[in-house]
Amino acid sequence: MSGINDALRAAADQFGTPLYVYDSATITRQYEKLKNGFSGHKTRFFYACKALSNVSILRHIHGLGAGLDCVSINEVRLGLHVGFAPDDILFTPNSVTFEELVEAKNLGVNLNIDNISLLERFGAAFGGSYPVCVRLNPHIEAGGNYKIQTGHIDSKFGISIHQLRHLERVVKGTGLHVRGLHMHTGSEIKDVGVFMRALEILFDAAGRFPELDFLDLGSGFKVPYKPGDAETDVATLGKQVAEAFKGFEKEYGRPLECWFEPGKYLVSESGYLLVNVAVVKQTTATVFAGVNSGFNHLIRPMFYDSYHHISNLTNPKGTERLYTVVGNICETDTFAWDRLLPEIRENDLLAFHNAGAYGFEMSSSFNSRTRPAEVLLENGKLRLIRHRQTFEDLLAGQVDAEEVVRESAV
C-alpha cells in the first residue's frame, strides 16, 4: 500500500487537488480475475462504461480484450472512437426513442432492447434482418441500495418474465431474430446464488427462442469497500455457471456463450479522489473536517449512503480521533459521519478509496464549482488524462442575451 500512497502524494503535488487518480494495474488485475474465474465456459465481458468513460480508461480496457456495454448513443460513439469494433459493443439503453435505437443499429453494434413497444416497432421496420437481444426482468430483488436494484417487480428495466407469451407473439408476428436474452438484477451482489437463480430463469425462457447465440447475466459483482468487506466469489460463480451451461446446452442442442457487463467491478478499486482539508471545525457536538471538494465531485455517499474508506496521507500514523468529513457545497454534504481517522490537521491530504466507479462520471459543476482533473497511474508513471475544469469552461455554451443585444446594436 505504501507504493500507491507515494504515487498519490506525488500526484497531488504535481496536479493539485481535488484530483481523481486511477491505477491501471488494478483494472488489469480485476479483469484477469474475471477471465480466470470463467475460463471453464466461453464467456465475453463487456465493460459497462457508464461507471467511468474517460477515453484513456476505455483504451486500457480495450487493450485487455474486453468489449463495451453502452447505455447511450454517445457512449457507443465513444467506444467506436477509441477503437472498439461494432460487434464488441453492446447497446443496452432504457426509455430511449426509436430513432436512437435505429442510430445504434446503423452503427452496427449489438442491440439489447428492454420493452415490447420498441421491439414491435423494430420488428415491423426491420423484421429478422438485424438480430437483437431482449432484456428480461426476472423479478429478483437483489443488490445493495434499493436505487441500484434493477430486477425487482417495480423496476423500469426489462420485459417482465410474466410477459413472455406477449413477447413470443411479437417475435413471431414481426419475424424478429432474437439471438440473446439478458437480465441484470442489480449492483453489489455478493450472493452467488442470486446469479444462479437468474440463470435458471434465463434457461427456462431460452427454450422459447431457438436462434440464441448467448445468454447475458448482466453484472452486479460486489467489490469490498473496507477491510474484511465481502465481495463476489467470481471463481465459485464461474465454476457453477460453466456446469449449468453444459447441462442446459445438451437440452438446447448447441453451445451458447455467456455474457457479462462488469462496470464497478473493473474500475471501482482503481480510483482515488484526493482532497485537501480546508478547515477543522469543532462544534458543541461534532468535529468537522471540511475538505476542498463536495458531492459535486463524489455524490455516492449522499446519494446511495455508500461507504468510502478514507486515508490521511499526510499523517497516517496520527492518533485516531472521530471526525465527520464534509464538503464545501451549500447543502448537507457529508462524506463520512463520525469516522475514526488519524488526527486531521488543516491542509492534510486525504484520499477517498473506491472512487473509480460513478465518481467523476456523476460529477457536476453545482455551486459553479469546477470538476477536478483526472490522472492515470500506468507502469509507475502519472499521466494527465483530463484537464481540470476552469471558469471559462463554465461559461462555454452559455448565451449572454445582453451581450448579444449589445453586439447587434453596434
Buried (B, 14 or more C-beta within 10 A) or exposed (E): EEEBBEBBBBBBEEBBBBBBBBBBEBBBEBBEBBBEBBEBBBBBBBBBBBBBBBBBBBBBBBEBEBBBBBBBBEBBBBBBEBEBEBEBBBBBBBEBEEEBBBBBBEBEBBBBBBBBEBBBBBBEBBEBEBBBBBBBBBBBBBBBBEEBBBBBEEBEBBBBBEBBEBBBEBBEEBEBBBBBBBBBBBBBBBBBEBBBBBBEBBBEBBEBBEEBBBBBBBBBBBBBBEEEEEBBBBBEBBBBBBEBBEEBBEEBEEEBBBBBBBBBBBBBBBBBBBBBBBEBEEEEEEBBBBBBBBBBBBBBBBBBEBBBBBBBBBBEEBEEEEBBBBBBBEEEBBBBEEBEBBBBEEEBBBBBBBBBBBBBBBBEEBEEBBBBBBBBBBEEEBEBBBEBBEEEEBEEEEEEEEEEEEEEEE
